[in-house]
Each structure stands twice: as C-alpha cells, then as structure tokens.
Amino acid sequence: MIARAGRSRAPAKPTIAGKPPRRRTQAERSDEMQQRLVEAAATVLRKKGYAGLRTDEVARAAKVSRGALQHHYPSKDSLVVATAEHLLRASLTRGQNRAASAVAAADPIDAIIADGMEFFLGPDFGVVLDLVLAGSKSRGLRDQIYAHARESRLGVEEAWLGLLVEHGVPRAKAEKVLWLTISLIRGLAVRALWQRDEALFKSLLDEWKLIVAEHLRAYTHITPKTKGAPR
C-alpha cells in the first residue's frame, strides 16, 4: 500500500528558552470578547443611537455569533450599560493622564478646556446623553448610566482640581473656576446641536482663559494660550 503524502506542517514558532507560549486564561479570553463587543456596540450607537441599535448588528460588527454576544450580554440594556461604562472609563483615564502631564504647564486652564472639549463635543458624550434619555423609560437603565457617568466625571474633575491646587489656587476657588469652565463647555456642546462654529467657540474660550488668568493672578501666574484677537 502506498502511503499518502500528508501536508507538511509549518515549523513551530520559536519560544523563549524552549518554553511553549503561555495560553490565555478563560478570564482573559472573556475580557477580550467583551472588549470587542462593547467597541462594536459603541460604533453602532454613534451611528444609530439607542433606538436604532440591534444586537444582531453589533454581533456582525464584532464578527462574532449572536449566541456569543448573548452569552456575555443577555439583553440590549446590559450591553449598552457595559458600553457606557467602557466609554466613560476611557474618558476618565484620558482626563487623569492629561492632568498628570499638565503639572508643569504654563496654562492649566488650556489643558482643562482641551479635555472638556474632547469629551463634551466628541461623539461619546452624545452616546451617553442618548442613553440617559432612553433611561427615562427604564429607571434601572437610567440609574446605571448615571452611576457610571458620576464616577467618571467626578474622577476627571478631581484630577483637574488637584492640578489647580498644585498651581497654588485655593481649593474653594479652584472648584468655582473648574465648575464655571466645564459649564461653559457644556453650554457650547448644547449650542453645537444647531450651530457648530469652531472658530467662534475657540474665540470665546480664549476670552475665558484671559478672564481666568486675571482672576487668579493673586494666587498663581497663568500664561493663557490664545491665538488672534477675540472675536
């Protein structure tokens, strides 16, 4: 009998000191799958919102079976809550990292504004706001979204408060300046719903930097980063 020629196997990948590569644990595979699913859900939510989200579309975007999605997130609301948590935690990490890197900055208000503009005028704030509105019909959904938003935004604010205090601003004064700055940015985010004028927004925020620098002159020296004359 003539033996059939089998397919040649590819040579094994070399390993360090002859040790086989470490196999991922079940928990690691589960975490990776959940990451894929919430990122796919975020993509769909940015395009279609909560009302237009369909779990089968999320499964296709993540390139997994619908059964795999339902194993991790058995309901639409469990998926969107996990997605909101993912987006808000990412925002918290970005804000904390930005605050840490701005310790030596000549204009800490500029860094605060940059972080606020990225979040409130970025696509993810729209996603979270849409989920909050969807929660008006589901108290459980609303309360979970609120809890994640509170943890994220208060964490970011605490990082920026620490930065201002480190620059010599008393905490009570720093809280007022931070609240006013964030409120101004949120107001521009609402305005952007019907009039998104980037040049005007930039001009208004430059004006605010000058006002804050003068207001805090007794505590710290801030050199505002502005471009051009106020409009």
C-alpha angles and dihedrals in degrees: 000000000000113000115229116242108247125215113272114246121233112251114264116259112257116254133203112273090347093294118141116244114272113259116231115249123242089251091054092049090048092050091049092051092049090050090053092048098049092045090052090047090051090054092052093044092053090055104036109013127222094304092054098044116114120185093220089058090051090051091052092048090051090044093233134117121269088241091058090052093049091049090063099029112024094183138037091243094052088053096049093045090053089047092051090049090050093051094044094047089052089051090050092051092048092049094048092047092048092050091049092051092047096061092106095037118127090218113038090171089063090056092048091050093047091053093045093048091050091054105034097039094036126093096256095064088057090052093050092045091050090052091050090053090047087053090065085085095043119045092192092055092044095050093050093049091047091051093053092044092049093050093048101043096041088050091052092046091050090054092052092045089055090052094052092046089051087055089058101263114138111247095241091052092043091054092054093047092047094048092049092047094049092044090054091052093047089051090054089049090057091045089053089066089078104009119031104179107166094185092052093046090051091050093050092049092048088054090051091052090055091049093049093046090054092044093053096041092109091059108032142358113248123183104204118222104226134153124210131342119313112266 
